[in-house]
Amino acid sequence: MPVERDDCIVIGVPMTKMARGLNPKLGRMIANMMYVGLLAEILGLDQGKLTKALAQQFKGKARAIELNLEAINLGRAFISENVDISDIPFRIEARDVDDDVFLIEGNEAVALGSHYGGVGLLSWYPITPSSSLAEALIAYIPEIRVDENGDHLCAVIQAEDELAAAGMVVGGGWAGSRATTATSGPGSSLMSECIGLAYFAEIPSVIWDINRTGPSTGLPTRTQQGDLTMLYEASHGDTAHPVLIPGNMEECFEFGWKAFDIAERLQTLVFGFSDLDLGMNRWACKGFEYPETPMDRGKVLRTQAELDAIENYGRYRDVDGDGIPYRTLPGSGLDPILYRGTGHDEDGIYSEKPEVYQALMMRLKRKMDNCRTWLPQPVLREEDEKEVGIIYFGSMENSIQEIDDILEDEIGRKVSQCRVRSLPLSPVVEQFIRDHETVIVLEINRDGQLYGILRRELPNDLIGRVHSAAYSDGLPPRARHYSELIKGVLKEVAE
């Protein structure tokens, strides 16, 4: 079928015939490597790099390396003999890289960070694009998480489904372990009941959602930022969860360990929020800052003397006024260890009294509001002329500089930037909006989910300053597209 597009360079290649001619039995499997050869010849990719990559991928399997190399060479030969590449304006050029820079996937960085945060339980059910996070976490256990006897310090369970995985995480958190799972939007939907339990019973838990394009099965191998609202308000009833949103590899690692500290400090479920683009692609990284302070285990009572020192101790009593009660752990010999997912008073006793429920829900809200100032704070890049500001989050970081350059070149204007790194929103975000006449929220979804959260939480006098530039088609954000959206918003504001 002919390709009737003027923005494509079309090259006809008899792939099936070539693949079967090379190896009739494995023709379909090696066709992808022929594509690699075709592109390598067109783009000028060094053959030595390909040979090295094959050796690394197949690790000593000589026949596999040989067959795939033959497929690459066949693709190269076809282009060399049949196509004049001088008319094709695309090439790959090698560039110098600092010695301290390396490439890593976001999911792998999160997995490493989780280990340095003391993860003790991984329960998971495979789902694209989160599976590589769990697989990386598992792969590192024999290298960095063994005791002096060689025993593993992190348990791994592949659950029968996402609901079971979430239940195990909540159980691990109740028992005092640092427990986590990795999933994507469909899995987070299935975990909803356990998410509500962790919130209401106040059990430290960590879930990483690596966003793919939804809804439903959606586009499993495409990227999006469409799970933000779901995570922030996951489960039924009135809920709110801390959501950590990394924008680069360093933050993927940092939030990997920090999520556990936050979960135990707040005694709640914490979401890490990444996406397929950030999680499964390799990005440049200059190294990680390892946690230097002891783990923040929060308000855990470990001895009878500690418990006796608290007057009128109750599992859900707010002694310090910050909304966070003290807790004991199973096996400590201290009572009580009760956690309750039904209505309860400050002692953990079942109650349906209206005033008891109201007080409980307001306390839960208070501890969420109090964390706004100490969760990962926004990253600001402000201009002297504070006329236009942009708010964005996550993997949009990889396009923001190009967007800024386009706006400066084409409309002569540099814009201030505020990258949100966590929910609930920091007061810094509100101040950023107050400081700018027009604020545009960039995000990779259809409905402007962060924009919606801002409109709900901002004072009424600021809502009119905020505008949405949301777009999603499954692909990573293109700077040109978003710069056009921004120019459209500015035109509407001016009119």
Stockholm file with secondary structure:
# STOCKHOLM 1.0

chainA/1-495         MPVERDDCIVIGVPMTKMARGLNPKLGRMIANMMYVGLLAEILGLDQGKLTKALAQQFKGKARAIELNLEAINLGRAFISENVDISDIPFRIEARDVDDDVFLIEGNEAVALGSHYGGVGLLSWYPITPSSSLAEALIAYIPEIRVDENGDHLCAVIQAEDELAAAGMVVGGGWAGSRATTATSGPGSSLMSECIGLAYFAEIPSVIWDINRTGPSTGLPTRTQQGDLTMLYEASHGDTAHPVLIPGNMEECFEFGWKAFDIAERLQTLVFGFSDLDLGMNRWACKGFEYPETPMDRGKVLRTQAELDAIENYGRYRDVDGDGIPYRTLPGSGLDPILYRGTGHDEDGIYSEKPEVYQALMMRLKRKMDNCRTWLPQPVLREEDEKEVGIIYFGSMENSIQEIDDILEDEIGRKVSQCRVRSLPLSPVVEQFIRDHETVIVLEINRDGQLYGILRRELPNDLIGRVHSAAYSDGLPPRARHYSELIKGVLKEVAE
#=GR chainA/1-495 SS CCCCCTTCCCCCCCHHHHHHHHCTTTHHHHHHHHHHHHHHHHHTCCHHHHHHHHHHHHTTCHHHHHHHHHHHHHHHHHHHHHCCGGGCCCCCCCCCCCTTCEEEEHHHHHHHHHHHTTCCEEEECCCTTTHHHHHHHHHHHHHHSBCTTSCBSSEEEECSSHHHHHHHHHHHHHHTCCEEEEECHHHHHHTHHHHHHHHHHTCCEEEEEEEEECSTTCEEEEECCTTHHHHHTCSSSSCCCCEECCCSHHHHHHHHHHHHHHHHHHTSEEEEEEEHHHHHSEEEECCCCCCCSCCCCCSBCCSHHHHHTSTTCCTTCCSSSSSCCCBCCTTSSCSCCCCCSSCBCTTSCBCCCHHHHHHHHHHHHHHHHHGGGTSSCCEEECCSSCSEEEEEEGGGHHHHHHHHHHHHHHHSCCCEEEEECEESCCHHHHHHHHTCSEEEEEESSSSCHHHHHHHHHSCHHHHTTEEEEECCSSSCCCHHHHHHHHHHHHHHHHC
#=GC SS_cons         CCCCCTTCCCCCCCHHHHHHHHCTTTHHHHHHHHHHHHHHHHHTCCHHHHHHHHHHHHTTCHHHHHHHHHHHHHHHHHHHHHCCGGGCCCCCCCCCCCTTCEEEEHHHHHHHHHHHTTCCEEEECCCTTTHHHHHHHHHHHHHHSBCTTSCBSSEEEECSSHHHHHHHHHHHHHHTCCEEEEECHHHHHHTHHHHHHHHHHTCCEEEEEEEEECSTTCEEEEECCTTHHHHHTCSSSSCCCCEECCCSHHHHHHHHHHHHHHHHHHTSEEEEEEEHHHHHSEEEECCCCCCCSCCCCCSBCCSHHHHHTSTTCCTTCCSSSSSCCCBCCTTSSCSCCCCCSSCBCTTSCBCCCHHHHHHHHHHHHHHHHHGGGTSSCCEEECCSSCSEEEEEEGGGHHHHHHHHHHHHHHHSCCCEEEEECEESCCHHHHHHHHTCSEEEEEESSSSCHHHHHHHHHSCHHHHTTEEEEECCSSSCCCHHHHHHHHHHHHHHHHC
//
